[in-house]
Amino acid sequence: MKARRLIEGASFDPAELAILGQAFDQAWEQLGPSVSSRATAVEAARLKLANAVLAAAKAGPIEIERIKADALRTMLAAPEELGLRRPSRTK
């Protein structure tokens, strides 16, 4: 997949790349169910998440939880742009 290749090709050492991959996978596990089921929406969201993970990695220490939280925060800042479904509200 393009998103994983983007992360794996980044300029980090192998141990850091492993952490980035884990952060991506954990973030996608949380985010994925909210993404439209259209293949194009899924691929676009995964690429944007990969870029958010890389941006978070460049901004601070390479820690799974921090990178995952920063990437999710970035993704959730503009849910409609990413094809994310809004959570249903209960009364």
DABELLIN-V89086 format. One record per residue. RES is the residue in three letters. PHI is phi in radians with two decimals (NA if undefined). PSI is psi in degrees with one decimal (999 if undefined). D_CENTER is the distance of its C-alpha to the mean C-alpha in whole Angstrom. Layout:
res->RES phi->PHI psi->PSI d_center->D_CENTER
res->RES phi->PHI psi->PSI d_center->D_CENTER
This chain:
res->MET phi->NA psi->148.0 d_center->13
res->LYS phi->-1.07 psi->-39.6 d_center->13
res->ALA phi->-1.10 psi->-45.1 d_center->9
res->ARG phi->-1.14 psi->-39.8 d_center->10
res->ARG phi->-1.11 psi->-36.5 d_center->13
res->LEU phi->-1.06 psi->-45.6 d_center->12
res->ILE phi->-1.18 psi->-47.1 d_center->10
res->GLU phi->-1.12 psi->-23.6 d_center->14
res->GLY phi->-1.61 psi->1.7 d_center->16
res->ALA phi->-1.28 psi->161.1 d_center->15
res->SER phi->-1.51 psi->70.7 d_center->18
res->PHE phi->-2.34 psi->159.0 d_center->17
res->ASP phi->-1.28 psi->164.9 d_center->20
res->PRO phi->-0.97 psi->-39.2 d_center->19
res->ALA phi->-1.15 psi->-40.4 d_center->19
res->GLU phi->-1.18 psi->-39.6 d_center->16
res->LEU phi->-1.08 psi->-36.7 d_center->14
res->ALA phi->-1.10 psi->-41.3 d_center->15
res->ILE phi->-1.14 psi->-43.5 d_center->13
res->LEU phi->-1.09 psi->-40.0 d_center->10
res->GLY phi->-1.10 psi->-41.7 d_center->10
res->GLN phi->-1.15 psi->-42.2 d_center->10
res->ALA phi->-1.08 psi->-42.7 d_center->8
res->PHE phi->-1.07 psi->-50.0 d_center->5
res->ASP phi->-1.05 psi->-43.4 d_center->8
res->GLN phi->-1.17 psi->-39.7 d_center->8
res->ALA phi->-1.16 psi->-41.5 d_center->5
res->TRP phi->-1.15 psi->-36.4 d_center->6
res->GLU phi->-0.98 psi->-38.5 d_center->9
res->GLN phi->-1.38 psi->-39.2 d_center->9
res->LEU phi->-1.49 psi->-36.7 d_center->8
res->GLY phi->-0.85 psi->-46.2 d_center->9
res->PRO phi->-1.10 psi->-17.5 d_center->13
res->SER phi->-1.60 psi->-6.5 d_center->12
res->VAL phi->-1.51 psi->141.3 d_center->12
res->SER phi->-0.88 psi->146.4 d_center->15
res->SER phi->-1.37 psi->-3.4 d_center->16
res->ARG phi->-1.12 psi->134.6 d_center->17
res->ALA phi->-1.00 psi->-39.2 d_center->16
res->THR phi->-1.16 psi->-36.6 d_center->16
res->ALA phi->-1.19 psi->-40.2 d_center->13
res->VAL phi->-1.11 psi->-48.2 d_center->11
res->GLU phi->-1.10 psi->-42.1 d_center->11
res->ALA phi->-1.12 psi->-42.9 d_center->11
res->ALA phi->-1.15 psi->-40.2 d_center->8
res->ARG phi->-1.13 psi->-39.7 d_center->6
res->LEU phi->-1.15 psi->-42.4 d_center->8
res->LYS phi->-1.14 psi->-37.9 d_center->6
res->LEU phi->-1.13 psi->-42.7 d_center->3
res->ALA phi->-1.05 psi->-43.2 d_center->5
res->ASN phi->-1.14 psi->-37.0 d_center->7
res->ALA phi->-1.16 psi->-39.1 d_center->6
res->VAL phi->-1.10 psi->-45.3 d_center->6
res->LEU phi->-1.14 psi->-40.2 d_center->9
res->ALA phi->-1.11 psi->-41.7 d_center->10
res->ALA phi->-1.13 psi->-38.8 d_center->10
res->ALA phi->-1.13 psi->-39.1 d_center->12
res->LYS phi->-1.24 psi->-25.0 d_center->14
res->ALA phi->-1.48 psi->-13.8 d_center->15
res->GLY phi->-2.91 psi->-165.7 d_center->16
res->PRO phi->-1.11 psi->150.7 d_center->17
res->ILE phi->-1.47 psi->88.3 d_center->15
res->GLU phi->-2.29 psi->128.3 d_center->14
res->ILE phi->-0.91 psi->-53.9 d_center->12
res->GLU phi->-1.10 psi->-40.5 d_center->12
res->ARG phi->-1.18 psi->-45.3 d_center->12
res->ILE phi->-1.12 psi->-44.9 d_center->9
res->LYS phi->-1.05 psi->-47.0 d_center->7
res->ALA phi->-1.11 psi->-44.1 d_center->9
res->ASP phi->-1.12 psi->-42.8 d_center->9
res->ALA phi->-1.14 psi->-42.9 d_center->5
res->LEU phi->-1.12 psi->-40.1 d_center->6
res->ARG phi->-1.06 psi->-42.6 d_center->9
res->THR phi->-1.09 psi->-45.1 d_center->9
res->MET phi->-1.14 psi->-39.1 d_center->7
res->LEU phi->-1.44 psi->-6.5 d_center->10
res->ALA phi->-1.18 psi->-28.5 d_center->13
res->ALA phi->-2.43 psi->69.7 d_center->13
res->PRO phi->-1.05 psi->-37.6 d_center->13
res->GLU phi->-1.16 psi->-36.3 d_center->15
res->GLU phi->-1.09 psi->-26.7 d_center->14
res->LEU phi->-1.72 psi->4.7 d_center->11
res->GLY phi->1.27 psi->22.8 d_center->13
res->LEU phi->-1.45 psi->140.4 d_center->13
res->ARG phi->-1.42 psi->140.3 d_center->16
res->ARG phi->-1.30 psi->140.5 d_center->17
res->PRO phi->-1.10 psi->142.8 d_center->18
res->SER phi->-1.29 psi->143.4 d_center->22
res->ARG phi->-1.74 psi->136.3 d_center->24
res->THR phi->-1.82 psi->148.2 d_center->27
res->LYS phi->-1.52 psi->999 d_center->31
